[in-house]
């Protein structure tokens, strides 16, 4: 490969991507969407509900996003409607980012062993199974292959104080990424996950003592700094592009090395 060919490998020009999970300008999905757009991709994005719409629209207009659609992944038919619109407008999809997570506060703030069946099921549906549903819906729109990307956290593999119910849920998501990578690989569809360190997002605000998690991460990480949504975006843009064509089923930390420590 010549040096002249390298810039093209890192370009997303001509690619079309769907971003699920922008809540506001501080979202991890926002950092990723900005990186996708900066690399030349054309984007579509979703917003949760009318309350969230103005905040997501502000991000979408600045990028810009080609079209913005409502999507509560727990609402029957909502995700299907998004993909139907993508199929109608574009006829294909090159990559997808899933950056959605939720657990009811009563279950998130209590012990995992005390979690309610309803709360556990809801957290699993929104945070994990919606990724699998999105993968299934994206598959027919990727006849020439594509890339799917999820967002996880190291609380999946070790006990992080106050992360509670989201630990087992993210562990399930990571397993889903591996199985989807194996099942969709023959279609040329790659499936990966990024694992940022703690970042002050709207979703993270639901975790008790979250500021302590931020302080611990900054203190413990070998780089002694916190990851940013821009750091996440840089990795995400690489993973959905052609330069990462041989990477699938991987989980890559973006945490300044905090994951190295016991």
N, C-alpha and C positions, 0 to 999 in steps of 0.2 A: 504494500500500500504506500502510495506517495504522500508526502506532506500536503500536497494540494487537495487530496481527497479527504483529509481529516475534517475540515470545517463542515463538509456536507454530511458527514456521519453524525455530527452533533446538532444539526439543524432539524427543526420540526416543520419546516416550510412544506405546505401541501398536505399536512396531516390534520385530521379533525378529531377533537377530543371532547369528552363529556366529563364535567366536574361535578361530583355530588358532595355536598357538605360545606359549602361556603355559608357562614353565618354572619360575618362582618369582616372588616378590614384586617382583623387580627387573627383570623382563622388560618390553620395550617393549609387548608384547601386554597385560601387566597394566595399564600406564598407560592404554592405550586402552580396555580393558574397564572400568576404573573410571570413565572419562569417559562411556562409553556408558551404564553403569548410572546414573550421576549425572544424565544427561539423560533418564532414564525408560525405557530400552530393557530388554527381557527377553532374557537371554543364555543360550546354550549354549556350552560350551568343551570342548577336548580336552586330553589329556595323552599324552606319548610312550609311557611304559611304567610298570610297577609301581614302579620306583625313583623316577620323577618324580611319581607320583600324589599322595603326601602333600603335596608342596610346591604342586602345582597346586590340590589340594583346599582347602588353607588359604586360597588366594586366592579360590577359587570360593565358599567359604562366607561370606566377608566381603562379597562384592559385593551380593546373592547371585547365583549362577548356577542356572538352572532345572534343568539336567542336565549331567553331565560324562561324556565318552566317551573310550575309548582310541583313539589314532590314531597309528600310525607310517606316514607317507605313502609310505614306500618299500615297505611290506608290501602285496602284492597284495590288493585287496579292502578294505583298511582304510578308505580315504577313502570308498569307496562305502557301507560300512556306517554311517559317520557320517551321511551324507546320507539314507540310508534311515531312520534313526532320527529325524532332523529332520522328514522327510516324515510319518512315522507320528505323531509327537507334535504337530507344529504344522501340517503341511499346506502351509506356505509359509515363505519366508525373505525378510527385507527387506534384510539386509546381511551381508557376510562380511569378516572381517579375516584375511589370511594374513601371518603374521610368523614364517616358518620358513626357516632357512638352515643348511647344513652342508657341510663339505668334510673329507675325511680329513686328519688332521694331517700325514702325510707329503707330501701334495700341497699343502696350504695353506702349509706352512713352506718349501717349495722354490720354485724359479723356475717361472713359468707354462710356459715352453717345456719344462720337464722333467716336467710333470705326467703321470701315468699315464693311459692311456685309461680304466681302470676308475674312478680317482678323479675324473677330469673328468666322466665320465658320471654318477657317483653324486651329485656336487655339483650338476650341472645338473638331475637328476631331482628331488632333494629341494628345492632352492632355487628352481627355476624351473618345471619342468614340472608339479609338484604344484599350483602356482597355476592353471595352465591346466586341469588336471583338475578342480580345485575349481570353477572358473568354469563348466565344462561341466555339472557336477552341480548347481550352484546355479541354472542357467538355468531349468529347468522349475519350480522352486519360486518363481520371481519373475515370474508372469504379468502383474502390474501394474507391473513394473519393480523396480529395486533398485540396490544399490551394492556394488561389490567394491573392496577396498583391499589393496595390497601394501606391503611395506617394503623399501627399497633403501638405497644409500649412494653417496656421491660418488666412491668408488673405481671406479665403473662407467664414468665418463666421463673420468677422468684418473688417472694412475698415483700411487697412494698407497703409500708404502713399507710393506712387510709385509702388505698386503692381498692381494697375489698372486692366487691362483686365483679368489678371490671377485670380483675385478674383472670378468673376462669373464662370469662367471655372473650378476652383478647387471646387467650391460649387457644380457644376454639377457632377464632379467626385465623390465627397463624397456621393451624392445621388445615383449615379450609383452603388457604393459599397454596399449600403444598399439594393437596389432592387436586385442586383445580389446575395447577400447573401440569401435573401428570396427565390429567384427562384431556386438557385442551392443547397440550403440546403438539400432538399430531396435526392439529389444524393451524399450527404456526402462531398460536396465541400464547404469549408469555405472561406469567402471573407472579408478581413480586410484592413485597411489603417493605415499607420504611418504618423504623422504630425511633422516633424522636425522643430526646430527653424531655423533661417537663417544660412546657411552654405556656405562658399565661394567655390562654384562649378562653372564650366564653364557656365552652364545654368543661374545661378544667376547673372552672370556678365552682362547680358542683362538688368537687372533692374536698373533704374536710382537711384543714391544716395544709392547704396547697402551698402556701408561702413557705412552709417548712420544707416541702419537697423541692422547691426552687432553690432555697438556701443550701440544702444538702447536695443537690446536683452541682451547683457552682463550686462548692467546697471540695467535693470528692473527685470530680472529673479531672483527669490529667491535664486538660487544657484550662481548667478553672474558669470556665465560662459556660453560659447557657446557650443551647441551640436556638436559632431563630427560625421564623417561617421562611426566610430567604434561604437558609441552609437546607431546609426541607425541600424547597422548590428546586434548588440546583440539582439535588440528587434525583428528585422525581422526573425532571426534564431529561436527565441522562437515561433513566430506566425505561422511559416510554419511547426513547429514540432508537435509531438503528445501531448506534454504537454499543448498545447493551443487548444486541440480538442473540447472544449466547447465554444470557442470564435469565433463569427462570426458577421459580420455587425458592427464591432467596429472601432472607430477612436482613436488612442492612441498618445498623444503628446510626443515628445522627445525634450523638450525645457527648461529643468531646472526649469519648473514651470511658464514660462512667460505667458502661456495661462490663468493663474488664475487671472491676473490683468486686470482691466478695462482700 
